[in-house]
Amino acid sequence: MKFSEMTDENLLALYEDVRQQVELDKQTRGEFRFAGEGVMQHAQLLRKEMDRRQLQYSPIDLDS
């Protein structure tokens, strides 16, 4: 998937989905796993493109 070809809105929506997966992981206290390593790598690529476009987004909080 080429992030550079996506609209700002779609890029932000994908990133928000990942952020919500991490929040769900924190709420289940490890009982379930929604955001694995692959998802986090995907989020890093999304974040790089959003930074390049200077978009505003909520950071992913990995702390419990």
PDB file of N, CA, C and O in Angstrom:
ATOM      1  N   MET A   1       0.847  -1.168   0.000  1.00  0.00           N
ATOM      2  CA  MET A   1       0.000   0.000   0.000  1.00  0.00           C
ATOM      3  C   MET A   1       0.898   1.239   0.000  1.00  0.00           C
ATOM      4  O   MET A   1       1.803   1.363   0.825  1.00  0.00           O
ATOM      5  N   LYS A   2       0.642   2.123  -0.909  1.00  0.00           N
ATOM      6  CA  LYS A   2       1.420   3.357  -0.978  1.00  0.00           C
ATOM      7  C   LYS A   2       0.682   4.462  -0.215  1.00  0.00           C
ATOM      8  O   LYS A   2      -0.354   4.964  -0.652  1.00  0.00           O
ATOM      9  N   PHE A   3       1.245   4.818   0.925  1.00  0.00           N
ATOM     10  CA  PHE A   3       0.616   5.854   1.740  1.00  0.00           C
ATOM     11  C   PHE A   3       0.628   7.206   1.040  1.00  0.00           C
ATOM     12  O   PHE A   3      -0.257   8.033   1.259  1.00  0.00           O
ATOM     13  N   SER A   4       1.623   7.426   0.207  1.00  0.00           N
ATOM     14  CA  SER A   4       1.726   8.719  -0.469  1.00  0.00           C
ATOM     15  C   SER A   4       0.560   8.966  -1.425  1.00  0.00           C
ATOM     16  O   SER A   4       0.297  10.110  -1.796  1.00  0.00           O
ATOM     17  N   GLU A   5      -0.134   7.915  -1.823  1.00  0.00           N
ATOM     18  CA  GLU A   5      -1.262   8.051  -2.743  1.00  0.00           C
ATOM     19  C   GLU A   5      -2.598   8.173  -2.020  1.00  0.00           C
ATOM     20  O   GLU A   5      -3.630   8.381  -2.658  1.00  0.00           O
ATOM     21  N   MET A   6      -2.587   8.046  -0.707  1.00  0.00           N
ATOM     22  CA  MET A   6      -3.825   8.100   0.080  1.00  0.00           C
ATOM     23  C   MET A   6      -4.184   9.535   0.429  1.00  0.00           C
ATOM     24  O   MET A   6      -3.322  10.412   0.493  1.00  0.00           O
ATOM     25  N   THR A   7      -5.465   9.754   0.652  1.00  0.00           N
ATOM     26  CA  THR A   7      -5.908  11.066   1.107  1.00  0.00           C
ATOM     27  C   THR A   7      -5.503  11.246   2.568  1.00  0.00           C
ATOM     28  O   THR A   7      -5.247  10.271   3.275  1.00  0.00           O
ATOM     29  N   ASP A   8      -5.447  12.491   3.008  1.00  0.00           N
ATOM     30  CA  ASP A   8      -5.140  12.770   4.417  1.00  0.00           C
ATOM     31  C   ASP A   8      -6.142  12.076   5.329  1.00  0.00           C
ATOM     32  O   ASP A   8      -5.761  11.509   6.354  1.00  0.00           O
ATOM     33  N   GLU A   9      -7.405  12.116   4.968  1.00  0.00           N
ATOM     34  CA  GLU A   9      -8.462  11.543   5.801  1.00  0.00           C
ATOM     35  C   GLU A   9      -8.286  10.029   5.949  1.00  0.00           C
ATOM     36  O   GLU A   9      -8.437   9.495   7.047  1.00  0.00           O
ATOM     37  N   ASN A  10      -7.969   9.340   4.857  1.00  0.00           N
ATOM     38  CA  ASN A  10      -7.774   7.893   4.926  1.00  0.00           C
ATOM     39  C   ASN A  10      -6.537   7.529   5.727  1.00  0.00           C
ATOM     40  O   ASN A  10      -6.542   6.547   6.470  1.00  0.00           O
ATOM     41  N   LEU A  11      -5.500   8.298   5.584  1.00  0.00           N
ATOM     42  CA  LEU A  11      -4.267   8.079   6.333  1.00  0.00           C
ATOM     43  C   LEU A  11      -4.525   8.224   7.832  1.00  0.00           C
ATOM     44  O   LEU A  11      -4.099   7.387   8.628  1.00  0.00           O
ATOM     45  N   LEU A  12      -5.213   9.276   8.200  1.00  0.00           N
ATOM     46  CA  LEU A  12      -5.537   9.503   9.614  1.00  0.00           C
ATOM     47  C   LEU A  12      -6.463   8.422  10.153  1.00  0.00           C
ATOM     48  O   LEU A  12      -6.321   8.014  11.306  1.00  0.00           O
ATOM     49  N   ALA A  13      -7.405   7.950   9.347  1.00  0.00           N
ATOM     50  CA  ALA A  13      -8.329   6.902   9.777  1.00  0.00           C
ATOM     51  C   ALA A  13      -7.585   5.593  10.045  1.00  0.00           C
ATOM     52  O   ALA A  13      -7.861   4.921  11.038  1.00  0.00           O
ATOM     53  N   LEU A  14      -6.658   5.230   9.183  1.00  0.00           N
ATOM     54  CA  LEU A  14      -5.864   4.022   9.398  1.00  0.00           C
ATOM     55  C   LEU A  14      -5.052   4.124  10.680  1.00  0.00           C
ATOM     56  O   LEU A  14      -4.996   3.172  11.458  1.00  0.00           O
ATOM     57  N   TYR A  15      -4.431   5.261  10.902  1.00  0.00           N
ATOM     58  CA  TYR A  15      -3.624   5.456  12.107  1.00  0.00           C
ATOM     59  C   TYR A  15      -4.509   5.397  13.358  1.00  0.00           C
ATOM     60  O   TYR A  15      -4.122   4.809  14.368  1.00  0.00           O
ATOM     61  N   GLU A  16      -5.671   5.995  13.287  1.00  0.00           N
ATOM     62  CA  GLU A  16      -6.590   5.966  14.426  1.00  0.00           C
ATOM     63  C   GLU A  16      -7.018   4.537  14.743  1.00  0.00           C
ATOM     64  O   GLU A  16      -7.170   4.186  15.913  1.00  0.00           O
ATOM     65  N   ASP A  17      -7.212   3.716  13.727  1.00  0.00           N
ATOM     66  CA  ASP A  17      -7.546   2.309  13.953  1.00  0.00           C
ATOM     67  C   ASP A  17      -6.450   1.606  14.745  1.00  0.00           C
ATOM     68  O   ASP A  17      -6.741   0.845  15.668  1.00  0.00           O
ATOM     69  N   VAL A  18      -5.202   1.854  14.394  1.00  0.00           N
ATOM     70  CA  VAL A  18      -4.079   1.247  15.114  1.00  0.00           C
ATOM     71  C   VAL A  18      -4.044   1.763  16.550  1.00  0.00           C
ATOM     72  O   VAL A  18      -3.849   0.987  17.485  1.00  0.00           O
ATOM     73  N   ARG A  19      -4.229   3.051  16.724  1.00  0.00           N
ATOM     74  CA  ARG A  19      -4.214   3.629  18.079  1.00  0.00           C
ATOM     75  C   ARG A  19      -5.293   2.986  18.946  1.00  0.00           C
ATOM     76  O   ARG A  19      -5.060   2.700  20.120  1.00  0.00           O
ATOM     77  N   GLN A  20      -6.464   2.761  18.372  1.00  0.00           N
ATOM     78  CA  GLN A  20      -7.555   2.135  19.121  1.00  0.00           C
ATOM     79  C   GLN A  20      -7.252   0.674  19.452  1.00  0.00           C
ATOM     80  O   GLN A  20      -7.641   0.186  20.513  1.00  0.00           O
ATOM     81  N   GLN A  21      -6.560  -0.026  18.549  1.00  0.00           N
ATOM     82  CA  GLN A  21      -6.161  -1.403  18.828  1.00  0.00           C
ATOM     83  C   GLN A  21      -5.224  -1.455  20.030  1.00  0.00           C
ATOM     84  O   GLN A  21      -5.349  -2.332  20.885  1.00  0.00           O
ATOM     85  N   VAL A  22      -4.294  -0.522  20.092  1.00  0.00           N
ATOM     86  CA  VAL A  22      -3.367  -0.473  21.228  1.00  0.00           C
ATOM     87  C   VAL A  22      -4.138  -0.183  22.515  1.00  0.00           C
ATOM     88  O   VAL A  22      -3.855  -0.779  23.554  1.00  0.00           O
ATOM     89  N   GLU A  23      -5.101   0.720  22.452  1.00  0.00           N
ATOM     90  CA  GLU A  23      -5.922   1.022  23.632  1.00  0.00           C
ATOM     91  C   GLU A  23      -6.697  -0.209  24.088  1.00  0.00           C
ATOM     92  O   GLU A  23      -6.809  -0.457  25.288  1.00  0.00           O
ATOM     93  N   LEU A  24      -7.230  -0.979  23.152  1.00  0.00           N
ATOM     94  CA  LEU A  24      -7.935  -2.214  23.508  1.00  0.00           C
ATOM     95  C   LEU A  24      -6.998  -3.205  24.174  1.00  0.00           C
ATOM     96  O   LEU A  24      -7.379  -3.869  25.139  1.00  0.00           O
ATOM     97  N   ASP A  25      -5.771  -3.312  23.666  1.00  0.00           N
ATOM     98  CA  ASP A  25      -4.778  -4.183  24.292  1.00  0.00           C
ATOM     99  C   ASP A  25      -4.548  -3.786  25.748  1.00  0.00           C
ATOM    100  O   ASP A  25      -4.485  -4.644  26.628  1.00  0.00           O
ATOM    101  N   LYS A  26      -4.426  -2.499  25.994  1.00  0.00           N
ATOM    102  CA  LYS A  26      -4.186  -2.018  27.351  1.00  0.00           C
ATOM    103  C   LYS A  26      -5.372  -2.317  28.254  1.00  0.00           C
ATOM    104  O   LYS A  26      -5.184  -2.665  29.420  1.00  0.00           O
ATOM    105  N   GLN A  27      -6.592  -2.188  27.736  1.00  0.00           N
ATOM    106  CA  GLN A  27      -7.793  -2.434  28.536  1.00  0.00           C
ATOM    107  C   GLN A  27      -7.952  -3.899  28.901  1.00  0.00           C
ATOM    108  O   GLN A  27      -8.464  -4.215  29.974  1.00  0.00           O
ATOM    109  N   THR A  28      -7.518  -4.803  28.021  1.00  0.00           N
ATOM    110  CA  THR A  28      -7.643  -6.236  28.308  1.00  0.00           C
ATOM    111  C   THR A  28      -6.462  -6.756  29.115  1.00  0.00           C
ATOM    112  O   THR A  28      -6.433  -7.928  29.489  1.00  0.00           O
ATOM    113  N   ARG A  29      -5.491  -5.896  29.385  1.00  0.00           N
ATOM    114  CA  ARG A  29      -4.317  -6.226  30.212  1.00  0.00           C
ATOM    115  C   ARG A  29      -3.600  -7.477  29.719  1.00  0.00           C
ATOM    116  O   ARG A  29      -3.192  -8.335  30.501  1.00  0.00           O
ATOM    117  N   GLY A  30      -3.460  -7.553  28.397  1.00  0.00           N
ATOM    118  CA  GLY A  30      -2.714  -8.660  27.821  1.00  0.00           C
ATOM    119  C   GLY A  30      -3.515  -9.927  27.606  1.00  0.00           C
ATOM    120  O   GLY A  30      -3.000 -10.891  27.039  1.00  0.00           O
ATOM    121  N   GLU A  31      -4.773  -9.947  28.050  1.00  0.00           N
ATOM    122  CA  GLU A  31      -5.591 -11.143  27.868  1.00  0.00           C
ATOM    123  C   GLU A  31      -5.835 -11.408  26.380  1.00  0.00           C
ATOM    124  O   GLU A  31      -5.844 -12.558  25.941  1.00  0.00           O
ATOM    125  N   PHE A  32      -6.029 -10.350  25.621  1.00  0.00           N
ATOM    126  CA  PHE A  32      -6.198 -10.443  24.180  1.00  0.00           C
ATOM    127  C   PHE A  32      -5.150  -9.570  23.512  1.00  0.00           C
ATOM    128  O   PHE A  32      -4.646  -8.628  24.125  1.00  0.00           O
ATOM    129  N   ARG A  33      -4.822  -9.865  22.283  1.00  0.00           N
ATOM    130  CA  ARG A  33      -3.801  -9.094  21.573  1.00  0.00           C
ATOM    131  C   ARG A  33      -4.372  -8.618  20.247  1.00  0.00           C
ATOM    132  O   ARG A  33      -4.626  -9.419  19.347  1.00  0.00           O
ATOM    133  N   PHE A  34      -4.574  -7.302  20.131  1.00  0.00           N
ATOM    134  CA  PHE A  34      -5.110  -6.709  18.911  1.00  0.00           C
ATOM    135  C   PHE A  34      -4.007  -6.106  18.049  1.00  0.00           C
ATOM    136  O   PHE A  34      -4.066  -6.183  16.822  1.00  0.00           O
ATOM    137  N   ALA A  35      -3.017  -5.515  18.675  1.00  0.00           N
ATOM    138  CA  ALA A  35      -1.955  -4.799  17.957  1.00  0.00           C
ATOM    139  C   ALA A  35      -0.627  -5.530  18.145  1.00  0.00           C
ATOM    140  O   ALA A  35       0.046  -5.352  19.161  1.00  0.00           O
ATOM    141  N   GLY A  36      -0.259  -6.337  17.183  1.00  0.00           N
ATOM    142  CA  GLY A  36       1.012  -7.049  17.243  1.00  0.00           C
ATOM    143  C   GLY A  36       2.141  -6.202  16.685  1.00  0.00           C
ATOM    144  O   GLY A  36       1.961  -5.027  16.365  1.00  0.00           O
ATOM    145  N   GLU A  37       3.304  -6.819  16.575  1.00  0.00           N
ATOM    146  CA  GLU A  37       4.490  -6.106  16.086  1.00  0.00           C
ATOM    147  C   GLU A  37       4.284  -5.593  14.662  1.00  0.00           C
ATOM    148  O   GLU A  37       4.711  -4.485  14.337  1.00  0.00           O
ATOM    149  N   GLY A  38       3.638  -6.382  13.818  1.00  0.00           N
ATOM    150  CA  GLY A  38       3.389  -5.951  12.440  1.00  0.00           C
ATOM    151  C   GLY A  38       2.524  -4.713  12.381  1.00  0.00           C
ATOM    152  O   GLY A  38       2.739  -3.834  11.546  1.00  0.00           O
ATOM    153  N   VAL A  39       1.547  -4.642  13.268  1.00  0.00           N
ATOM    154  CA  VAL A  39       0.659  -3.477  13.320  1.00  0.00           C
ATOM    155  C   VAL A  39       1.442  -2.246  13.748  1.00  0.00           C
ATOM    156  O   VAL A  39       1.226  -1.158  13.214  1.00  0.00           O
ATOM    157  N   MET A  40       2.341  -2.404  14.698  1.00  0.00           N
ATOM    158  CA  MET A  40       3.115  -1.268  15.170  1.00  0.00           C
ATOM    159  C   MET A  40       4.100  -0.783  14.092  1.00  0.00           C
ATOM    160  O   MET A  40       4.341   0.419  13.973  1.00  0.00           O
ATOM    161  N   GLN A  41       4.661  -1.699  13.319  1.00  0.00           N
ATOM    162  CA  GLN A  41       5.538  -1.293  12.217  1.00  0.00           C
ATOM    163  C   GLN A  41       4.731  -0.532  11.163  1.00  0.00           C
ATOM    164  O   GLN A  41       5.206   0.451  10.595  1.00  0.00           O
ATOM    165  N   HIS A  42       3.520  -0.992  10.914  1.00  0.00           N
ATOM    166  CA  HIS A  42       2.612  -0.317   9.984  1.00  0.00           C
ATOM    167  C   HIS A  42       2.332   1.104  10.479  1.00  0.00           C
ATOM    168  O   HIS A  42       2.320   2.051   9.693  1.00  0.00           O
ATOM    169  N   ALA A  43       2.110   1.240  11.777  1.00  0.00           N
ATOM    170  CA  ALA A  43       1.830   2.549  12.362  1.00  0.00           C
ATOM    171  C   ALA A  43       3.026   3.488  12.207  1.00  0.00           C
ATOM    172  O   ALA A  43       2.842   4.684  11.981  1.00  0.00           O
ATOM    173  N   GLN A  44       4.227   2.972  12.323  1.00  0.00           N
ATOM    174  CA  GLN A  44       5.418   3.812  12.161  1.00  0.00           C
ATOM    175  C   GLN A  44       5.497   4.370  10.747  1.00  0.00           C
ATOM    176  O   GLN A  44       5.842   5.536  10.554  1.00  0.00           O
ATOM    177  N   LEU A  45       5.180   3.546   9.766  1.00  0.00           N
ATOM    178  CA  LEU A  45       5.180   4.016   8.377  1.00  0.00           C
ATOM    179  C   LEU A  45       4.094   5.066   8.157  1.00  0.00           C
ATOM    180  O   LEU A  45       4.311   6.068   7.476  1.00  0.00           O
ATOM    181  N   LEU A  46       2.932   4.821   8.740  1.00  0.00           N
ATOM    182  CA  LEU A  46       1.843   5.802   8.652  1.00  0.00           C
ATOM    183  C   LEU A  46       2.271   7.123   9.277  1.00  0.00           C
ATOM    184  O   LEU A  46       2.045   8.192   8.710  1.00  0.00           O
ATOM    185  N   ARG A  47       2.890   7.038  10.453  1.00  0.00           N
ATOM    186  CA  ARG A  47       3.304   8.237  11.176  1.00  0.00           C
ATOM    187  C   ARG A  47       4.331   9.039  10.380  1.00  0.00           C
ATOM    188  O   ARG A  47       4.286  10.269  10.373  1.00  0.00           O
ATOM    189  N   LYS A  48       5.248   8.356   9.718  1.00  0.00           N
ATOM    190  CA  LYS A  48       6.242   9.058   8.900  1.00  0.00           C
ATOM    191  C   LYS A  48       5.563   9.861   7.789  1.00  0.00           C
ATOM    192  O   LYS A  48       5.930  11.006   7.525  1.00  0.00           O
ATOM    193  N   GLU A  49       4.576   9.250   7.147  1.00  0.00           N
ATOM    194  CA  GLU A  49       3.876   9.952   6.075  1.00  0.00           C
ATOM    195  C   GLU A  49       3.051  11.112   6.635  1.00  0.00           C
ATOM    196  O   GLU A  49       2.991  12.179   6.024  1.00  0.00           O
ATOM    197  N   MET A  50       2.418  10.913   7.787  1.00  0.00           N
ATOM    198  CA  MET A  50       1.632  11.994   8.389  1.00  0.00           C
ATOM    199  C   MET A  50       2.532  13.145   8.821  1.00  0.00           C
ATOM    200  O   MET A  50       2.160  14.310   8.684  1.00  0.00           O
ATOM    201  N   ASP A  51       3.708  12.828   9.339  1.00  0.00           N
ATOM    202  CA  ASP A  51       4.666  13.881   9.702  1.00  0.00           C
ATOM    203  C   ASP A  51       5.119  14.642   8.457  1.00  0.00           C
ATOM    204  O   ASP A  51       5.228  15.868   8.474  1.00  0.00           O
ATOM    205  N   ARG A  52       5.381  13.904   7.380  1.00  0.00           N
ATOM    206  CA  ARG A  52       5.797  14.548   6.139  1.00  0.00           C
ATOM    207  C   ARG A  52       4.737  15.541   5.658  1.00  0.00           C
ATOM    208  O   ARG A  52       5.064  16.607   5.136  1.00  0.00           O
ATOM    209  N   ARG A  53       3.457  15.175   5.842  1.00  0.00           N
ATOM    210  CA  ARG A  53       2.350  16.047   5.428  1.00  0.00           C
ATOM    211  C   ARG A  53       2.002  17.081   6.499  1.00  0.00           C
ATOM    212  O   ARG A  53       1.154  17.944   6.274  1.00  0.00           O
ATOM    213  N   GLN A  54       2.638  17.000   7.638  1.00  0.00           N
ATOM    214  CA  GLN A  54       2.396  17.891   8.775  1.00  0.00           C
ATOM    215  C   GLN A  54       0.947  17.793   9.267  1.00  0.00           C
ATOM    216  O   GLN A  54       0.308  18.804   9.558  1.00  0.00           O
ATOM    217  N   LEU A  55       0.443  16.555   9.354  1.00  0.00           N
ATOM    218  CA  LEU A  55      -0.908  16.315   9.858  1.00  0.00           C
ATOM    219  C   LEU A  55      -0.878  16.209  11.372  1.00  0.00           C
ATOM    220  O   LEU A  55       0.125  15.788  11.949  1.00  0.00           O
ATOM    221  N   GLN A  56      -1.956  16.582  12.008  1.00  0.00           N
ATOM    222  CA  GLN A  56      -2.103  16.466  13.452  1.00  0.00           C
ATOM    223  C   GLN A  56      -2.742  15.121  13.782  1.00  0.00           C
ATOM    224  O   GLN A  56      -3.702  14.713  13.129  1.00  0.00           O
ATOM    225  N   TYR A  57      -2.210  14.426  14.799  1.00  0.00           N
ATOM    226  CA  TYR A  57      -2.755  13.143  15.211  1.00  0.00           C
ATOM    227  C   TYR A  57      -2.416  12.907  16.669  1.00  0.00           C
ATOM    228  O   TYR A  57      -1.479  13.493  17.211  1.00  0.00           O
ATOM    229  N   SER A  58      -3.205  12.029  17.299  1.00  0.00           N
ATOM    230  CA  SER A  58      -2.933  11.636  18.688  1.00  0.00           C
ATOM    231  C   SER A  58      -1.866  10.559  18.694  1.00  0.00           C
ATOM    232  O   SER A  58      -1.975   9.581  17.955  1.00  0.00           O
ATOM    233  N   PRO A  59      -0.842  10.717  19.509  1.00  0.00           N
ATOM    234  CA  PRO A  59       0.209   9.700  19.545  1.00  0.00           C
ATOM    235  C   PRO A  59      -0.314   8.393  20.125  1.00  0.00           C
ATOM    236  O   PRO A  59      -1.285   8.378  20.882  1.00  0.00           O
ATOM    237  N   ILE A  60       0.336   7.311  19.761  1.00  0.00           N
ATOM    238  CA  ILE A  60       0.006   6.014  20.334  1.00  0.00           C
ATOM    239  C   ILE A  60       0.742   5.892  21.650  1.00  0.00           C
ATOM    240  O   ILE A  60       1.970   5.967  21.690  1.00  0.00           O
ATOM    241  N   ASP A  61       0.000   5.707  22.723  1.00  0.00           N
ATOM    242  CA  ASP A  61       0.560   5.599  24.062  1.00  0.00           C
ATOM    243  C   ASP A  61       0.769   4.123  24.374  1.00  0.00           C
ATOM    244  O   ASP A  61      -0.197   3.385  24.572  1.00  0.00           O
ATOM    245  N   LEU A  62       2.015   3.695  24.418  1.00  0.00           N
ATOM    246  CA  LEU A  62       2.332   2.293  24.670  1.00  0.00           C
ATOM    247  C   LEU A  62       2.443   1.968  26.146  1.00  0.00           C
ATOM    248  O   LEU A  62       2.576   0.798  26.505  1.00  0.00           O
ATOM    249  N   ASP A  63       2.393   2.976  27.017  1.00  0.00           N
ATOM    250  CA  ASP A  63       2.480   2.739  28.455  1.00  0.00           C
ATOM    251  C   ASP A  63       1.136   2.271  28.973  1.00  0.00           C
ATOM    252  O   ASP A  63       0.084   2.708  28.507  1.00  0.00           O
ATOM    253  N   SER A  64       1.189   1.371  29.951  1.00  0.00           N
ATOM    254  CA  SER A  64      -0.050   0.831  30.540  1.00  0.00           C
ATOM    255  C   SER A  64      -0.739   1.826  31.422  1.00  0.00           C
ATOM    256  O   SER A  64      -1.789   1.524  31.989  1.00  0.00           O
TER     257      SER A  64
END
